[in-house]
Amino acid sequence: MSFDQPTEPSDPKNRRPVIQDFLEAPCNGEEIEARSFAVIDREAPAHSFNPEEWEVVRRMIHTVGDFSIISDIRFSPGVLPAAREALSRGSLIYCDSNMIRSGLSLARLRRVHSGYGPEKIVCYVADEGVATEARETDLPRSLLGMRKARNLLNGAIAVFGNAPLALLELNRMILEEGLKPALVVGLPVGFVHVVESKEELLTLPVPHIVMSGRRGGSPLAVSVIHALCTLAQRRE
């Protein structure tokens, strides 16, 4: 056959759907996840994470299917005990996007603290007052939403997967106003203000988990919180 000529697609009637292989030896979602983690453990390159840090990193890898993120993940000293404590007392969670708010599993959170409900996961980016102020000031809603949340943030968990300016505003509050969140997950993604928001957070005396560089995103931020829930459950 000449490679210069396009190949004809095979007749669908003569093809076996791949799903049939799975149905001959089916397994449930939990088993698939366990097998996925086993593959990650087996194929992961050498790293210096301790077992609890690896629990978080492994779930992040599982979320994006990419081992190269390993080199960008940073844990501040003592962050995992601080995260467990915050989740175990049902600390409010502020999210920089509604995608994170929607992605967080209340079932997972409630296994750590029964008081978790929708009212404990807050995002003001779509708040009507914030939207009005954004039009009037020409400032991003993510930044203004962070300001609106100011009085909620001491002792709270702040999760960023989208908005570097929101993280920069939180950093300012920590530096200038003495704000003390219980945990900051700093994974905003993008090309403008992203790197500097993370680099500044890395210098601050608050518990933090950061992915340096431009990469990040809401799914990764959600994966971090879910992994921390798993760690918190094990310590109960």
N, C-alpha and C positions, 0 to 999 in steps of 0.2 A: 504494500500500500504506500502511495506517495504521501509524504508529510506536507506537501504543498496543497493538498486537497483537503477540504474540511471533512471530518468524519461524520457519518450519519448517526444520529442518536439511536440507541437500541430500542427495540420495540418494548414498551412498558409491560406488555402482556407476558413477555419472557423474562422479566426481571423479578427477583425476590426482594421485597422491601426489607431494608435493614432492621426495622422494628421487629421482624419475625425472629431474628437472632436473640433479641432481648426477651421476647415473650416465651422463648423456649427455656430460659433460665432467669425468670424475673426476680427483681429485688425491690425493696421499698426505698423511699427517699432517704431515710436515715442510713441505710446500708450503702447507698450510692455516695452519700457524703463521706462516710467512713472510708470507703475505697478511694475517694478522691484525696482525702487527707493522707492516706497511706502512700499514694503515688507522690504527693508533694514531699513527704518525709524521705522517700526513697530517692527522689531526683534532685532535691535541693542541694545547691552548692554549699561548701563550708561556710559557717557563719559563727558569730560570737554571741548570739542571743541565748539567754538562759531559758529553761523550759517554759516559764510563764510568759516571757516575752515572745517566745516562738509560737505559743498558742495564738497570740494576737497576729503576728506576722503571717502565720500559716493561713489564717482565715482571710487575711488581705490578699494573699497570693491566690487563694481559692476564688476570690471575688473577681479578679482580673485575669487569671490564667497566665501570670507573667512573673517569673522568678527575678527579673532584673530590678524589681522594686526593692529588693532586700537591702541594697546598698544605700537607699535613701531614707530608711525608717529610723527614727530617733526616739529614745525613751529617756525622760529626765530621771534622775535618781529618786527612788521611792514612789514613782508614779503609779505602779500597779497596786500597792497597798492603799494609796490615796483613792484610786479609782474604785476599788472594792468597797472601801468605807463609804464613799459617796453614794454608790448604787445601793448599798445595804441599808442606808438611812432614807432612801427614796428621794434623793436630791432632784430638784427641778433640772430639766434638760432644755437648754436653749439651742435652737438649730438655726443656721444661717439660710436654710432653704426649706420649703415645704416638701421637697423631695425626701430630705432626711427625715422630716417629721412623719411622713407617710411610710417610710421604709422601716422605721424602728418597730420592732415587734413588742407589743404590749405583753404578749404571753411570756416572752423571754424576760422582760423587765419585771413582771409580776412574780416570776419564780425567784427573783432576788428580793423584791419588796412588794408586798401585796397592795400597797397604796398607789402604785403607778397606774395612772389613767390618762386619758387624752389631755386633761387639764395640766398635767405635769410635764408635757412636752410642748414647748412654746416656740412659735416663729411669728415674727411681726412683719415679715417682708411684704405680705399682702394686706396688712392692716390699712383700713381706709384713711385713718389720720396720717399714717406714715406716707401713704401714696400722695395725699394732698400736700404734705410738707415737701415731699420730693419734687413735685411740680413747681412749688413756690420757690424753693431754694436751689433747684438744679443739682441736688446732691442725690447719690444713689439710695434707693430704699433700704438696701442691706445695711448701710452705715446708720441711717436714721432709725431703723428697727433695733439696732444694737443700743442706740441711745435710749430708746423707749424702754428697753429691757433693763436699764441700768440698776434699778432698785431690786431686781430679781437675781442678780448675778453673783453676789457674795455667797459662797458655799455651793454654787450651782455647777453643773457640767455644761460647758460651752462646746458645741460641735460645729466645725466648719468644713464644708466640702465644696463650696461654691464661690464664696465672696471674700476675696482678700481684703477689701476695704473694711468690711465688718471686723475681720480679725485685727487689722491695724487699729481700729477704734477701740477694740477691747484691750489691745496692748497699751494704748494711751491711757485708758482708765486704770490699768494696773500700775503704770508708771507715775501718773500724775495724781490719781485719786486714791491710791492704795487699795484698789479692788482686789479681792482674793477669791477667785473661782476655785472650786475644789479640783477641777480637771479641765484642761483645754485640749481638744482633739483638733489639731491644726493641719487640715488637708485640703485647703482651697486649691483649685486647679485653674490654669490659664497662663497668660503671657504678660499681664500688666499688674504691677504691685504684688504679684504672687510670691516671688522669691524673697523679697524684702520683708513681707509680712511674716513669713516663716522664720527667716533669720533673726528677726527681732524677738519673736516668741521664744526661740531657743535660748536667748540670753536672760529671760525673765525668771524670777524665783517662784514660779507656780508649777504644779504638776502638769506635764504635757507629753503628748505623743504627736510627733510631727513627721510628715513626709517632706523632706527637703526638695528643692527644685520646683519645676513647673507642674509636675504630675500631682494627682489627687482625685477628688471627685466625691460626690454624695454617696455612691454605693460603697466606696472604700471607708468613708466615715461611719456609715451604718455598720459595716463589718467590724470595725474596731469596737463599737459599743456592744455588739452581740458577743464578741469574744470576751470582753470584760465581764459580761453577764455570766458567761460560762465559768470564768475564774472565780467570780464572787460566789456562785453556787457551791463550788467545790470547797470553799473555806467555811461554809456555814456549819 
